[in-house]
Amino acid sequence: MKAILMNKVSVKIIDKILNDNDFSMELASRLGIQQQSVKGLARRNSNKLTLYQAVKFYLEKGILESEIFDSKK
């Protein structure tokens, strides 16, 4: 049960997707979807933002693993 609750990205990631055009465009490209779709995923805080390709992208951008996932339980 705990693992399911951890499958959300942090507010920092959501904010970056919604407010940093280059970041959201590159993430969309990596995921093979449109930028607007990525922004929609962020607005819903979709679990799809925790896919391997997305997490790898966040890490490449210098975001620490501890900053990627929502720590709320």
PyMOL Python script that loads the backbone (N, CA, C, O; Angstrom):
from pymol import cmd

cmd.read_pdbstr("""\
ATOM      1  N   MET A   1       0.826  -1.198   0.000  1.00  0.00           N
ATOM      2  CA  MET A   1       0.000   0.000   0.000  1.00  0.00           C
ATOM      3  C   MET A   1       0.867   1.257   0.000  1.00  0.00           C
ATOM      4  O   MET A   1       0.558   2.217  -0.706  1.00  0.00           O
ATOM      5  N   LYS A   2       1.934   1.263   0.774  1.00  0.00           N
ATOM      6  CA  LYS A   2       2.793   2.435   0.867  1.00  0.00           C
ATOM      7  C   LYS A   2       3.387   2.805  -0.486  1.00  0.00           C
ATOM      8  O   LYS A   2       3.493   3.990  -0.805  1.00  0.00           O
ATOM      9  N   ALA A   3       3.781   1.809  -1.294  1.00  0.00           N
ATOM     10  CA  ALA A   3       4.373   2.072  -2.600  1.00  0.00           C
ATOM     11  C   ALA A   3       3.412   2.809  -3.520  1.00  0.00           C
ATOM     12  O   ALA A   3       3.829   3.665  -4.300  1.00  0.00           O
ATOM     13  N   ILE A   4       2.139   2.483  -3.433  1.00  0.00           N
ATOM     14  CA  ILE A   4       1.142   3.146  -4.275  1.00  0.00           C
ATOM     15  C   ILE A   4       1.047   4.627  -3.909  1.00  0.00           C
ATOM     16  O   ILE A   4       0.925   5.474  -4.794  1.00  0.00           O
ATOM     17  N   LEU A   5       1.100   4.938  -2.650  1.00  0.00           N
ATOM     18  CA  LEU A   5       0.999   6.321  -2.206  1.00  0.00           C
ATOM     19  C   LEU A   5       2.224   7.144  -2.613  1.00  0.00           C
ATOM     20  O   LEU A   5       2.135   8.366  -2.735  1.00  0.00           O
ATOM     21  N   MET A   6       3.352   6.489  -2.820  1.00  0.00           N
ATOM     22  CA  MET A   6       4.580   7.187  -3.182  1.00  0.00           C
ATOM     23  C   MET A   6       4.673   7.438  -4.687  1.00  0.00           C
ATOM     24  O   MET A   6       5.606   8.103  -5.138  1.00  0.00           O
ATOM     25  N   ASN A   7       3.732   6.923  -5.467  1.00  0.00           N
ATOM     26  CA  ASN A   7       3.800   7.036  -6.916  1.00  0.00           C
ATOM     27  C   ASN A   7       3.236   8.342  -7.454  1.00  0.00           C
ATOM     28  O   ASN A   7       2.524   8.347  -8.459  1.00  0.00           O
ATOM     29  N   LYS A   8       3.543   9.421  -6.808  1.00  0.00           N
ATOM     30  CA  LYS A   8       3.167  10.746  -7.284  1.00  0.00           C
ATOM     31  C   LYS A   8       4.423  11.598  -7.285  1.00  0.00           C
ATOM     32  O   LYS A   8       5.303  11.438  -6.439  1.00  0.00           O
ATOM     33  N   VAL A   9       4.493  12.510  -8.250  1.00  0.00           N
ATOM     34  CA  VAL A   9       5.647  13.403  -8.268  1.00  0.00           C
ATOM     35  C   VAL A   9       5.411  14.576  -7.323  1.00  0.00           C
ATOM     36  O   VAL A   9       4.279  14.873  -6.939  1.00  0.00           O
ATOM     37  N   SER A  10       6.486  15.220  -6.967  1.00  0.00           N
ATOM     38  CA  SER A  10       6.429  16.331  -6.020  1.00  0.00           C
ATOM     39  C   SER A  10       5.856  17.592  -6.664  1.00  0.00           C
ATOM     40  O   SER A  10       5.741  17.694  -7.885  1.00  0.00           O
ATOM     41  N   VAL A  11       5.508  18.527  -5.825  1.00  0.00           N
ATOM     42  CA  VAL A  11       5.022  19.835  -6.282  1.00  0.00           C
ATOM     43  C   VAL A  11       6.108  20.530  -7.104  1.00  0.00           C
ATOM     44  O   VAL A  11       5.804  21.265  -8.043  1.00  0.00           O
ATOM     45  N   LYS A  12       7.356  20.298  -6.754  1.00  0.00           N
ATOM     46  CA  LYS A  12       8.476  20.903  -7.496  1.00  0.00           C
ATOM     47  C   LYS A  12       8.450  20.472  -8.960  1.00  0.00           C
ATOM     48  O   LYS A  12       8.626  21.301  -9.852  1.00  0.00           O
ATOM     49  N   ILE A  13       8.230  19.178  -9.215  1.00  0.00           N
ATOM     50  CA  ILE A  13       8.174  18.668 -10.587  1.00  0.00           C
ATOM     51  C   ILE A  13       6.951  19.225 -11.310  1.00  0.00           C
ATOM     52  O   ILE A  13       7.050  19.655 -12.459  1.00  0.00           O
ATOM     53  N   ILE A  14       5.810  19.219 -10.647  1.00  0.00           N
ATOM     54  CA  ILE A  14       4.582  19.740 -11.256  1.00  0.00           C
ATOM     55  C   ILE A  14       4.767  21.203 -11.637  1.00  0.00           C
ATOM     56  O   ILE A  14       4.407  21.610 -12.742  1.00  0.00           O
ATOM     57  N   ASP A  15       5.326  21.994 -10.726  1.00  0.00           N
ATOM     58  CA  ASP A  15       5.562  23.411 -10.978  1.00  0.00           C
ATOM     59  C   ASP A  15       6.508  23.602 -12.164  1.00  0.00           C
ATOM     60  O   ASP A  15       6.286  24.465 -13.013  1.00  0.00           O
ATOM     61  N   LYS A  16       7.545  22.804 -12.212  1.00  0.00           N
ATOM     62  CA  LYS A  16       8.524  22.909 -13.306  1.00  0.00           C
ATOM     63  C   LYS A  16       7.861  22.586 -14.649  1.00  0.00           C
ATOM     64  O   LYS A  16       8.103  23.273 -15.641  1.00  0.00           O
ATOM     65  N   ILE A  17       7.031  21.548 -14.683  1.00  0.00           N
ATOM     66  CA  ILE A  17       6.340  21.176 -15.922  1.00  0.00           C
ATOM     67  C   ILE A  17       5.392  22.287 -16.369  1.00  0.00           C
ATOM     68  O   ILE A  17       5.340  22.624 -17.552  1.00  0.00           O
ATOM     69  N   LEU A  18       4.655  22.847 -15.437  1.00  0.00           N
ATOM     70  CA  LEU A  18       3.646  23.849 -15.783  1.00  0.00           C
ATOM     71  C   LEU A  18       4.237  25.214 -16.108  1.00  0.00           C
ATOM     72  O   LEU A  18       3.627  25.987 -16.846  1.00  0.00           O
ATOM     73  N   ASN A  19       5.418  25.523 -15.569  1.00  0.00           N
ATOM     74  CA  ASN A  19       5.963  26.879 -15.723  1.00  0.00           C
ATOM     75  C   ASN A  19       7.244  26.984 -16.534  1.00  0.00           C
ATOM     76  O   ASN A  19       7.647  28.091 -16.890  1.00  0.00           O
ATOM     77  N   ASP A  20       7.892  25.875 -16.836  1.00  0.00           N
ATOM     78  CA  ASP A  20       9.137  25.903 -17.608  1.00  0.00           C
ATOM     79  C   ASP A  20       8.866  25.254 -18.965  1.00  0.00           C
ATOM     80  O   ASP A  20       8.812  24.030 -19.087  1.00  0.00           O
ATOM     81  N   ASN A  21       8.697  26.100 -19.975  1.00  0.00           N
ATOM     82  CA  ASN A  21       8.318  25.633 -21.307  1.00  0.00           C
ATOM     83  C   ASN A  21       9.311  24.627 -21.875  1.00  0.00           C
ATOM     84  O   ASN A  21       8.906  23.591 -22.401  1.00  0.00           O
ATOM     85  N   ASP A  22      10.611  24.919 -21.774  1.00  0.00           N
ATOM     86  CA  ASP A  22      11.628  24.023 -22.324  1.00  0.00           C
ATOM     87  C   ASP A  22      11.613  22.670 -21.622  1.00  0.00           C
ATOM     88  O   ASP A  22      11.739  21.627 -22.263  1.00  0.00           O
ATOM     89  N   PHE A  23      11.458  22.695 -20.311  1.00  0.00           N
ATOM     90  CA  PHE A  23      11.422  21.461 -19.519  1.00  0.00           C
ATOM     91  C   PHE A  23      10.246  20.585 -19.949  1.00  0.00           C
ATOM     92  O   PHE A  23      10.415  19.388 -20.182  1.00  0.00           O
ATOM     93  N   SER A  24       9.062  21.175 -20.053  1.00  0.00           N
ATOM     94  CA  SER A  24       7.882  20.386 -20.417  1.00  0.00           C
ATOM     95  C   SER A  24       7.942  19.915 -21.860  1.00  0.00           C
ATOM     96  O   SER A  24       7.461  18.825 -22.168  1.00  0.00           O
ATOM     97  N   MET A  25       8.525  20.715 -22.757  1.00  0.00           N
ATOM     98  CA  MET A  25       8.657  20.300 -24.147  1.00  0.00           C
ATOM     99  C   MET A  25       9.605  19.108 -24.274  1.00  0.00           C
ATOM    100  O   MET A  25       9.316  18.149 -24.989  1.00  0.00           O
ATOM    101  N   GLU A  26      10.732  19.177 -23.577  1.00  0.00           N
ATOM    102  CA  GLU A  26      11.696  18.082 -23.649  1.00  0.00           C
ATOM    103  C   GLU A  26      11.146  16.817 -22.995  1.00  0.00           C
ATOM    104  O   GLU A  26      11.369  15.714 -23.495  1.00  0.00           O
ATOM    105  N   LEU A  27      10.432  16.969 -21.885  1.00  0.00           N
ATOM    106  CA  LEU A  27       9.814  15.811 -21.242  1.00  0.00           C
ATOM    107  C   LEU A  27       8.798  15.167 -22.179  1.00  0.00           C
ATOM    108  O   LEU A  27       8.748  13.942 -22.298  1.00  0.00           O
ATOM    109  N   ALA A  28       7.994  15.982 -22.838  1.00  0.00           N
ATOM    110  CA  ALA A  28       7.007  15.460 -23.790  1.00  0.00           C
ATOM    111  C   ALA A  28       7.704  14.676 -24.903  1.00  0.00           C
ATOM    112  O   ALA A  28       7.254  13.598 -25.292  1.00  0.00           O
ATOM    113  N   SER A  29       8.792  15.224 -25.401  1.00  0.00           N
ATOM    114  CA  SER A  29       9.546  14.544 -26.452  1.00  0.00           C
ATOM    115  C   SER A  29      10.066  13.195 -25.973  1.00  0.00           C
ATOM    116  O   SER A  29       9.986  12.203 -26.697  1.00  0.00           O
ATOM    117  N   ARG A  30      10.595  13.156 -24.764  1.00  0.00           N
ATOM    118  CA  ARG A  30      11.118  11.906 -24.198  1.00  0.00           C
ATOM    119  C   ARG A  30      10.021  10.864 -24.013  1.00  0.00           C
ATOM    120  O   ARG A  30      10.251   9.668 -24.189  1.00  0.00           O
ATOM    121  N   LEU A  31       8.824  11.331 -23.656  1.00  0.00           N
ATOM    122  CA  LEU A  31       7.713  10.407 -23.426  1.00  0.00           C
ATOM    123  C   LEU A  31       6.948  10.082 -24.710  1.00  0.00           C
ATOM    124  O   LEU A  31       6.097   9.193 -24.727  1.00  0.00           O
ATOM    125  N   GLY A  32       7.259  10.813 -25.782  1.00  0.00           N
ATOM    126  CA  GLY A  32       6.594  10.576 -27.057  1.00  0.00           C
ATOM    127  C   GLY A  32       5.163  11.056 -27.098  1.00  0.00           C
ATOM    128  O   GLY A  32       4.317  10.469 -27.772  1.00  0.00           O
ATOM    129  N   ILE A  33       4.892  12.144 -26.362  1.00  0.00           N
ATOM    130  CA  ILE A  33       3.545  12.721 -26.347  1.00  0.00           C
ATOM    131  C   ILE A  33       3.649  14.228 -26.549  1.00  0.00           C
ATOM    132  O   ILE A  33       4.750  14.779 -26.552  1.00  0.00           O
ATOM    133  N   GLN A  34       2.513  14.894 -26.718  1.00  0.00           N
ATOM    134  CA  GLN A  34       2.511  16.338 -26.921  1.00  0.00           C
ATOM    135  C   GLN A  34       2.726  17.085 -25.604  1.00  0.00           C
ATOM    136  O   GLN A  34       2.416  16.581 -24.524  1.00  0.00           O
ATOM    137  N   GLN A  35       3.259  18.280 -25.723  1.00  0.00           N
ATOM    138  CA  GLN A  35       3.519  19.105 -24.543  1.00  0.00           C
ATOM    139  C   GLN A  35       2.243  19.353 -23.739  1.00  0.00           C
ATOM    140  O   GLN A  35       2.272  19.307 -22.510  1.00  0.00           O
ATOM    141  N   GLN A  36       1.134  19.613 -24.413  1.00  0.00           N
ATOM    142  CA  GLN A  36      -0.125  19.853 -23.702  1.00  0.00           C
ATOM    143  C   GLN A  36      -0.543  18.629 -22.902  1.00  0.00           C
ATOM    144  O   GLN A  36      -1.142  18.754 -21.834  1.00  0.00           O
ATOM    145  N   SER A  37      -0.230  17.455 -23.416  1.00  0.00           N
ATOM    146  CA  SER A  37      -0.551  16.221 -22.696  1.00  0.00           C
ATOM    147  C   SER A  37       0.269  16.114 -21.419  1.00  0.00           C
ATOM    148  O   SER A  37      -0.237  15.690 -20.380  1.00  0.00           O
ATOM    149  N   VAL A  38       1.546  16.502 -21.502  1.00  0.00           N
ATOM    150  CA  VAL A  38       2.408  16.488 -20.315  1.00  0.00           C
ATOM    151  C   VAL A  38       1.860  17.455 -19.267  1.00  0.00           C
ATOM    152  O   VAL A  38       1.826  17.136 -18.079  1.00  0.00           O
ATOM    153  N   LYS A  39       1.437  18.620 -19.706  1.00  0.00           N
ATOM    154  CA  LYS A  39       0.880  19.598 -18.771  1.00  0.00           C
ATOM    155  C   LYS A  39      -0.406  19.080 -18.139  1.00  0.00           C
ATOM    156  O   LYS A  39      -0.654  19.315 -16.957  1.00  0.00           O
ATOM    157  N   GLY A  40      -1.219  18.382 -18.915  1.00  0.00           N
ATOM    158  CA  GLY A  40      -2.430  17.765 -18.378  1.00  0.00           C
ATOM    159  C   GLY A  40      -2.098  16.707 -17.335  1.00  0.00           C
ATOM    160  O   GLY A  40      -2.766  16.612 -16.305  1.00  0.00           O
ATOM    161  N   LEU A  41      -1.065  15.910 -17.602  1.00  0.00           N
ATOM    162  CA  LEU A  41      -0.624  14.911 -16.621  1.00  0.00           C
ATOM    163  C   LEU A  41      -0.187  15.598 -15.331  1.00  0.00           C
ATOM    164  O   LEU A  41      -0.458  15.106 -14.235  1.00  0.00           O
ATOM    165  N   ALA A  42       0.489  16.737 -15.467  1.00  0.00           N
ATOM    166  CA  ALA A  42       0.951  17.477 -14.289  1.00  0.00           C
ATOM    167  C   ALA A  42      -0.229  18.032 -13.497  1.00  0.00           C
ATOM    168  O   ALA A  42      -0.236  17.973 -12.268  1.00  0.00           O
ATOM    169  N   ARG A  43      -1.217  18.566 -14.194  1.00  0.00           N
ATOM    170  CA  ARG A  43      -2.385  19.118 -13.493  1.00  0.00           C
ATOM    171  C   ARG A  43      -3.116  18.044 -12.692  1.00  0.00           C
ATOM    172  O   ARG A  43      -3.668  18.320 -11.627  1.00  0.00           O
ATOM    173  N   ARG A  44      -3.115  16.819 -13.214  1.00  0.00           N
ATOM    174  CA  ARG A  44      -3.772  15.701 -12.531  1.00  0.00           C
ATOM    175  C   ARG A  44      -2.825  14.944 -11.611  1.00  0.00           C
ATOM    176  O   ARG A  44      -3.245  14.027 -10.905  1.00  0.00           O
ATOM    177  N   ASN A  45      -1.553  15.319 -11.615  1.00  0.00           N
ATOM    178  CA  ASN A  45      -0.497  14.605 -10.898  1.00  0.00           C
ATOM    179  C   ASN A  45      -0.597  13.103 -11.186  1.00  0.00           C
ATOM    180  O   ASN A  45      -0.675  12.271 -10.282  1.00  0.00           O
ATOM    181  N   SER A  46      -0.593  12.805 -12.458  1.00  0.00           N
ATOM    182  CA  SER A  46      -0.736  11.436 -12.937  1.00  0.00           C
ATOM    183  C   SER A  46       0.478  10.573 -12.594  1.00  0.00           C
ATOM    184  O   SER A  46       1.612  11.050 -12.557  1.00  0.00           O
ATOM    185  N   ASN A  47       0.210   9.309 -12.348  1.00  0.00           N
ATOM    186  CA  ASN A  47       1.287   8.347 -12.108  1.00  0.00           C
ATOM    187  C   ASN A  47       2.200   8.200 -13.322  1.00  0.00           C
ATOM    188  O   ASN A  47       3.332   7.736 -13.187  1.00  0.00           O
ATOM    189  N   LYS A  48       1.730   8.582 -14.487  1.00  0.00           N
ATOM    190  CA  LYS A  48       2.550   8.483 -15.702  1.00  0.00           C
ATOM    191  C   LYS A  48       3.785   9.370 -15.624  1.00  0.00           C
ATOM    192  O   LYS A  48       4.759   9.146 -16.344  1.00  0.00           O
ATOM    193  N   LEU A  49       3.751  10.373 -14.757  1.00  0.00           N
ATOM    194  CA  LEU A  49       4.930  11.233 -14.575  1.00  0.00           C
ATOM    195  C   LEU A  49       6.027  10.529 -13.779  1.00  0.00           C
ATOM    196  O   LEU A  49       7.120  11.071 -13.610  1.00  0.00           O
ATOM    197  N   THR A  50       5.738   9.327 -13.295  1.00  0.00           N
ATOM    198  CA  THR A  50       6.745   8.552 -12.564  1.00  0.00           C
ATOM    199  C   THR A  50       7.301   7.408 -13.416  1.00  0.00           C
ATOM    200  O   THR A  50       8.022   6.552 -12.904  1.00  0.00           O
ATOM    201  N   LEU A  51       6.976   7.386 -14.701  1.00  0.00           N
ATOM    202  CA  LEU A  51       7.524   6.367 -15.590  1.00  0.00           C
ATOM    203  C   LEU A  51       9.050   6.472 -15.626  1.00  0.00           C
ATOM    204  O   LEU A  51       9.622   7.537 -15.397  1.00  0.00           O
ATOM    205  N   TYR A  52       9.684   5.351 -15.916  1.00  0.00           N
ATOM    206  CA  TYR A  52      11.150   5.293 -15.932  1.00  0.00           C
ATOM    207  C   TYR A  52      11.768   6.410 -16.781  1.00  0.00           C
ATOM    208  O   TYR A  52      12.708   7.077 -16.347  1.00  0.00           O
ATOM    209  N   GLN A  53      11.233   6.613 -18.001  1.00  0.00           N
ATOM    210  CA  GLN A  53      11.788   7.627 -18.893  1.00  0.00           C
ATOM    211  C   GLN A  53      11.687   9.019 -18.275  1.00  0.00           C
ATOM    212  O   GLN A  53      12.599   9.833 -18.420  1.00  0.00           O
ATOM    213  N   ALA A  54      10.593   9.289 -17.594  1.00  0.00           N
ATOM    214  CA  ALA A  54      10.394  10.598 -16.971  1.00  0.00           C
ATOM    215  C   ALA A  54      11.356  10.791 -15.800  1.00  0.00           C
ATOM    216  O   ALA A  54      11.985  11.843 -15.677  1.00  0.00           O
ATOM    217  N   VAL A  55      11.471   9.783 -14.945  1.00  0.00           N
ATOM    218  CA  VAL A  55      12.366   9.887 -13.785  1.00  0.00           C
ATOM    219  C   VAL A  55      13.813  10.042 -14.252  1.00  0.00           C
ATOM    220  O   VAL A  55      14.573  10.825 -13.683  1.00  0.00           O
ATOM    221  N   LYS A  56      14.183   9.303 -15.275  1.00  0.00           N
ATOM    222  CA  LYS A  56      15.536   9.423 -15.833  1.00  0.00           C
ATOM    223  C   LYS A  56      15.775  10.849 -16.335  1.00  0.00           C
ATOM    224  O   LYS A  56      16.854  11.405 -16.135  1.00  0.00           O
ATOM    225  N   PHE A  57      14.776  11.434 -16.982  1.00  0.00           N
ATOM    226  CA  PHE A  57      14.872  12.815 -17.466  1.00  0.00           C
ATOM    227  C   PHE A  57      15.070  13.788 -16.302  1.00  0.00           C
ATOM    228  O   PHE A  57      15.934  14.663 -16.364  1.00  0.00           O
ATOM    229  N   TYR A  58      14.271  13.638 -15.241  1.00  0.00           N
ATOM    230  CA  TYR A  58      14.402  14.531 -14.082  1.00  0.00           C
ATOM    231  C   TYR A  58      15.814  14.449 -13.492  1.00  0.00           C
ATOM    232  O   TYR A  58      16.420  15.467 -13.159  1.00  0.00           O
ATOM    233  N   LEU A  59      16.318  13.235 -13.370  1.00  0.00           N
ATOM    234  CA  LEU A  59      17.664  13.042 -12.819  1.00  0.00           C
ATOM    235  C   LEU A  59      18.719  13.680 -13.714  1.00  0.00           C
ATOM    236  O   LEU A  59      19.668  14.286 -13.218  1.00  0.00           O
ATOM    237  N   GLU A  60      18.559  13.549 -15.023  1.00  0.00           N
ATOM    238  CA  GLU A  60      19.495  14.176 -15.976  1.00  0.00           C
ATOM    239  C   GLU A  60      19.472  15.690 -15.865  1.00  0.00           C
ATOM    240  O   GLU A  60      20.475  16.349 -16.140  1.00  0.00           O
ATOM    241  N   LYS A  61      18.345  16.242 -15.469  1.00  0.00           N
ATOM    242  CA  LYS A  61      18.216  17.694 -15.312  1.00  0.00           C
ATOM    243  C   LYS A  61      18.735  18.180 -13.958  1.00  0.00           C
ATOM    244  O   LYS A  61      18.631  19.365 -13.640  1.00  0.00           O
ATOM    245  N   GLY A  62      19.291  17.265 -13.163  1.00  0.00           N
ATOM    246  CA  GLY A  62      19.896  17.654 -11.895  1.00  0.00           C
ATOM    247  C   GLY A  62      18.950  17.653 -10.711  1.00  0.00           C
ATOM    248  O   GLY A  62      19.301  18.144  -9.638  1.00  0.00           O
ATOM    249  N   ILE A  63      17.768  17.113 -10.887  1.00  0.00           N
ATOM    250  CA  ILE A  63      16.823  17.040  -9.779  1.00  0.00           C
ATOM    251  C   ILE A  63      17.122  15.770  -8.991  1.00  0.00           C
ATOM    252  O   ILE A  63      17.209  14.684  -9.564  1.00  0.00           O
ATOM    253  N   LEU A  64      17.276  15.904  -7.703  1.00  0.00           N
ATOM    254  CA  LEU A  64      17.602  14.764  -6.852  1.00  0.00           C
ATOM    255  C   LEU A  64      16.406  13.833  -6.720  1.00  0.00           C
ATOM    256  O   LEU A  64      15.256  14.270  -6.772  1.00  0.00           O
ATOM    257  N   GLU A  65      16.689  12.545  -6.548  1.00  0.00           N
ATOM    258  CA  GLU A  65      15.614  11.564  -6.401  1.00  0.00           C
ATOM    259  C   GLU A  65      14.694  11.932  -5.231  1.00  0.00           C
ATOM    260  O   GLU A  65      13.482  11.732  -5.305  1.00  0.00           O
ATOM    261  N   SER A  66      15.265  12.463  -4.169  1.00  0.00           N
ATOM    262  CA  SER A  66      14.460  12.854  -3.010  1.00  0.00           C
ATOM    263  C   SER A  66      13.528  14.028  -3.313  1.00  0.00           C
ATOM    264  O   SER A  66      12.561  14.259  -2.586  1.00  0.00           O
ATOM    265  N   GLU A  67      13.819  14.770  -4.391  1.00  0.00           N
ATOM    266  CA  GLU A  67      12.989  15.902  -4.791  1.00  0.00           C
ATOM    267  C   GLU A  67      11.934  15.522  -5.839  1.00  0.00           C
ATOM    268  O   GLU A  67      11.035  16.309  -6.135  1.00  0.00           O
ATOM    269  N   ILE A  68      12.049  14.327  -6.389  1.00  0.00           N
ATOM    270  CA  ILE A  68      11.148  13.918  -7.467  1.00  0.00           C
ATOM    271  C   ILE A  68       9.802  13.438  -6.942  1.00  0.00           C
ATOM    272  O   ILE A  68       8.754  13.801  -7.476  1.00  0.00           O
ATOM    273  N   PHE A  69       9.836  12.626  -5.902  1.00  0.00           N
ATOM    274  CA  PHE A  69       8.616  11.999  -5.423  1.00  0.00           C
ATOM    275  C   PHE A  69       8.010  12.733  -4.256  1.00  0.00           C
ATOM    276  O   PHE A  69       8.722  13.278  -3.412  1.00  0.00           O
ATOM    277  N   ASP A  70       6.683  12.746  -4.208  1.00  0.00           N
ATOM    278  CA  ASP A  70       5.944  13.354  -3.112  1.00  0.00           C
ATOM    279  C   ASP A  70       6.170  12.498  -1.871  1.00  0.00           C
ATOM    280  O   ASP A  70       5.956  11.286  -1.903  1.00  0.00           O
ATOM    281  N   SER A  71       6.596  13.115  -0.793  1.00  0.00           N
ATOM    282  CA  SER A  71       6.911  12.357   0.421  1.00  0.00           C
ATOM    283  C   SER A  71       5.727  12.188   1.347  1.00  0.00           C
ATOM    284  O   SER A  71       5.871  11.608   2.423  1.00  0.00           O
ATOM    285  N   LYS A  72       4.546  12.683   0.958  1.00  0.00           N
ATOM    286  CA  LYS A  72       3.359  12.529   1.802  1.00  0.00           C
ATOM    287  C   LYS A  72       2.964  11.069   1.897  1.00  0.00           C
ATOM    288  O   LYS A  72       3.071  10.326   0.920  1.00  0.00           O
ATOM    289  N   LYS A  73       2.515  10.661   3.054  1.00  0.00           N
ATOM    290  CA  LYS A  73       2.111   9.273   3.249  1.00  0.00           C
ATOM    291  C   LYS A  73       0.640   9.190   3.558  1.00  0.00           C
ATOM    292  O   LYS A  73       0.111   8.096   3.755  1.00  0.00           O
TER     293      LYS A  73
END
""", "prot")
cmd.dss("prot")
cmd.show_as("cartoon", "prot")
cmd.util.cbc("prot")
cmd.orient("prot")
